[in-house]
Amino acid sequence: MLTISQALVALIVFLLVMQFLNLQQASKRLPPGPVPLPLVGNLLQLKFQFHRDLLMKLAKTHGDIFTLWFGRTPIIILNGFHAVKDGLTTHPEDVSGRLLSPFFKTMAQGKGKPLDPSFSLFHSISNVICAVVFGYRFPSEDENFHKLLKATENIFRFGGSLGYSLYEFFPWIMDHLPGPHKKAFSSYGVLNSFAREEIRKHLERGTPDEPEDFIDFYLAEIEKAKDGTKSAYDEDNLAHSVIDLFLGGSETTSTTLHWGLLYMVAYPDIQEKVQQELDAVLGSSQLICYEDRRKVPYTNAVIHEIQRFSNIISVGMPRICVKNTELLGFPLSKGTIVLPNIASSLYDPEQWKSPRQFNPGHFLDKDGNFVSQEAFLPFSAGHRVCLGEHLARTELFIFFSNLLRAFTLRLAEGVKQVNIEPVFTSTLQPHPYRICAIPR
């Protein structure tokens, strides 16, 4: 006769076997991929990591569209330029759903001297977003700004950690445990409180006849919706939108510029060519505007190569099929998660002459004219393309061009080489570095 413990073990084994068989049956209806295991899916094979190079390695075995299982949830991976482009643009409306992960769902509910340029870059870029969203800029010594900076840093650092992966896969367990996710939630609370305080201030002063910033425009839409018609415009959505704009608009562009300065130090010959072009075409005093990019093809090519080579988003943002559809010959059911591996397009050896090298020539023809590349998808593609693409392009060109025209960037004294390997957080960050900015 079986004891209680033996019966319990037998039941667990039976349930695991049944889930394994169910996973195998479900896998037959999806693109191929590594064999999923009960409870964890492919997490053990992935070593609880989700890096761009690992996905590209798996694509060599399973093809450019394959399935990974996160527990009992299948995720369709698109790898390589053609798969990413076709998957996101052939039926863009079918894969336009936005995935709200457990972590973000919980958050929503709740002078010539060596210097580290990271703070100055973040301060400058975020102030552009602040002017658009709040209607004013922060002075660099402002205490609230430093709190926002620290909170943003905590959230993005947590996003690339093992703790984040564990929370995504096992939120019902992690909610009851201490850990870095609690600090990340607290940091999101700082941003949420600041956003709501700004909304309150705007409400107190009233919406002007001519709206001056994003909050003004949004509050005007809320006022219009008070006629009784159902509307998605409300103060909760406004607060979340403000946070999204601040996080997305500040971190990504400043990190790209952070990489750009590092590459200029690492490749001084490229830096010199950029400066020669800027001096010859724009001079030392002309106000630089975005339209000037057409006059300086080499500088424009360098900026595009910075975006391609740094590839700060790494994998890409997941989409959800909003209805039954077909993707690259595979039928997918409504609710299926699709994840484009953007890095595989930016490093696709069939699209780029030297994908693993920093080479502005990728964006130049034989005559030195700038040429766009179809595989250049740092802002993704389809219906969920980055909302701030135009603003980001404008900021990158104006900030980078002005910095290179005004300064020559060199390694700090005693430093012989730089590390251009990324640090994996929510965005791919350069290792901390110090450079000398020599006025020209």
Secondary structure, 3 states (H helix, E strand, C coil): CCCHHHHHHHHHHHHHHHHHHHHHHHHCCCCCCCCCECCCECHHHHCCCCCHHHHHHHHHHHCCEEEEEECCEEEEEEECHHHHHHHHHCCCCCCCEECCCHHHHHHHHCCCCCECCHHHHHHHHHHHHHHHHCCCCCCCCCHHHHHHHHHHHHHHHHHCCHHHHHHHHCHHHHCCCCCHHHHHHHHHHHHHHHHHHHHHHHHHHCCCCCCCCHHHHHHHHHHHHHHCCCCCCCHHHHHHHHHHHHHHHHHHHHHHHHHHHHHHHHCHHHHHHHHHHHHHHHCCCCCCCHHHHHHCHHHHHHHHHHHHHHCCCCCCCCEECCCCEEECCEEECCCCEEEEEHHHHHCCCCCCCCCCCCCHHHHECCCCCECCCCCCCCCCCHHHCCCCHHHHHHHHHHHHHHHHHHEEEEECCCCCCCCCCEEECCCEEECCCCEEEEEC
